[in-house]
Amino acid sequence: MTFGIIHYAYLTEALLMTVCVLLLVRRFVSQRNRMTLVFTFFILGYALLCFLYFGRGFFDQGVDGSILMYRSGMVVSAVIPAILAVFMVYPMVAAKGGLSKAKPLACLLLVLWLMAIVAAFLLMIGTVGFSFSFNDFDVYSTTFAPLSYTAIVAIPISIAVVDALAMALMYVRETEAFFRMRALLLLVGWVVVLSGQVMLLSATTLVLNPVLITAGTLLMAAAILRRKPS
């Protein structure tokens, strides 16, 4: 076993995300709002991601088990933005009267999910190469000729940008203070999460990845768990 400080940071985040999931499930049970359930799966995705990264500490560096868990985490991280896209875009579809009356938005959701599936598939079957290591935590890159690692991760990044744009649009369109604040918290939280993902690119900033993801996802969960004042 090769547990380092970053493994315990991921465990802490995973436990915090699990608490958020339980609170969101409680909210869903009381309100039966399908979008709350979708958002619950979004937070659950980050909980699973962090449990996978923590679990790498049970394996020696560079062995198949550690690489498999890292690869699985990358697959999960490719799908997470698509789940968030459903949460952000589907209410717009419903507001326009359903799928039949909002075909461009429905097509956008379909394209985003196809992109996520393609990215997840490439990360699942691609060739894994060592990038760097920090405090007993190896970081790898995945390539699938002729696509580079950058080209592959650009797919979920593109979906994440669409999510951010949808949040910004929600903030601009909302006129009620409560929902404007919700949109703002979601947007700020998502930007913080994406900043955390960028920290994976360097050994010197890697330790900030779980910290920023924790801060961002907690902020986003707080935006949904906030109750509208009566």
TAWO-V177859 format. One record per residue. N is the residue number from 1. OMEGA is omega in whole degrees, -180 to 180 (999 if undefined). Layout:
n = <N | N>
omega = <OMEGA | OMEGA>
This chain:
n = <1 | 2 | 3 | 4 | 5 | 6 | 7 | 8 | 9 | 10 | 11 | 12 | 13 | 14 | 15 | 16 | 17 | 18 | 19 | 20 | 21 | 22 | 23 | 24 | 25 | 26 | 27 | 28 | 29 | 30 | 31 | 32 | 33 | 34 | 35 | 36 | 37 | 38 | 39 | 40 | 41 | 42 | 43 | 44 | 45 | 46 | 47 | 48 | 49 | 50 | 51 | 52 | 53 | 54 | 55 | 56 | 57 | 58 | 59 | 60 | 61 | 62 | 63 | 64 | 65 | 66 | 67 | 68 | 69 | 70 | 71 | 72 | 73 | 74 | 75 | 76 | 77 | 78 | 79 | 80 | 81 | 82 | 83 | 84 | 85 | 86 | 87 | 88 | 89 | 90 | 91 | 92 | 93 | 94 | 95 | 96 | 97 | 98 | 99 | 100 | 101 | 102 | 103 | 104 | 105 | 106 | 107 | 108 | 109 | 110 | 111 | 112 | 113 | 114 | 115 | 116 | 117 | 118 | 119 | 120 | 121 | 122 | 123 | 124 | 125 | 126 | 127 | 128 | 129 | 130 | 131 | 132 | 133 | 134 | 135 | 136 | 137 | 138 | 139 | 140 | 141 | 142 | 143 | 144 | 145 | 146 | 147 | 148 | 149 | 150 | 151 | 152 | 153 | 154 | 155 | 156 | 157 | 158 | 159 | 160 | 161 | 162 | 163 | 164 | 165 | 166 | 167 | 168 | 169 | 170 | 171 | 172 | 173 | 174 | 175 | 176 | 177 | 178 | 179 | 180 | 181 | 182 | 183 | 184 | 185 | 186 | 187 | 188 | 189 | 190 | 191 | 192 | 193 | 194 | 195 | 196 | 197 | 198 | 199 | 200 | 201 | 202 | 203 | 204 | 205 | 206 | 207 | 208 | 209 | 210 | 211 | 212 | 213 | 214 | 215 | 216 | 217 | 218 | 219 | 220 | 221 | 222 | 223 | 224 | 225 | 226 | 227 | 228 | 229 | 230>
omega = <-177 | -180 | 174 | -177 | -177 | 177 | 179 | 174 | 177 | 177 | 178 | 179 | -179 | -180 | 177 | 178 | 177 | 176 | 178 | 179 | -180 | 178 | 179 | 176 | 177 | 178 | 179 | -179 | -178 | -175 | -178 | 178 | -175 | 179 | 174 | 178 | 178 | 179 | 177 | 177 | 176 | 179 | 178 | 178 | 179 | 176 | 179 | 179 | -177 | 175 | 178 | -180 | 174 | -177 | 178 | 179 | 178 | -178 | 172 | -180 | 175 | 180 | -174 | -179 | 179 | -180 | 180 | 180 | 176 | 178 | 179 | 178 | 178 | 177 | 178 | -178 | 177 | -177 | -176 | 180 | 178 | 176 | 178 | 179 | 176 | 180 | -175 | -171 | -175 | 176 | 176 | 177 | -180 | -179 | 180 | 176 | 177 | -174 | -177 | -178 | 180 | -175 | 178 | 179 | 178 | 177 | 178 | 178 | -180 | -180 | 180 | 179 | 176 | 177 | -180 | -180 | 179 | 180 | 180 | 180 | 179 | 179 | -179 | -173 | -176 | 178 | -178 | 178 | -179 | 178 | 178 | -179 | 177 | 174 | 178 | 178 | -180 | 174 | -177 | 173 | -178 | 178 | 176 | -173 | 6 | -176 | 175 | 178 | 179 | -180 | -179 | -178 | 177 | -179 | 177 | 177 | 178 | 178 | 180 | 178 | 177 | 177 | -179 | 178 | 178 | 178 | 179 | 178 | 177 | -179 | -178 | -174 | -177 | 178 | -180 | -173 | -177 | -177 | 173 | 178 | 177 | -180 | -180 | 178 | 178 | -178 | -180 | 179 | -179 | 177 | 178 | 178 | 180 | 175 | 177 | 179 | 178 | -179 | 179 | -175 | -176 | 179 | -177 | -179 | -175 | -176 | 179 | -178 | 180 | -180 | -178 | 178 | 178 | -179 | -178 | -178 | 176 | 178 | 179 | 178 | 178 | 180 | -178 | -177 | 177 | 179 | 180 | -179 | -178 | 999>
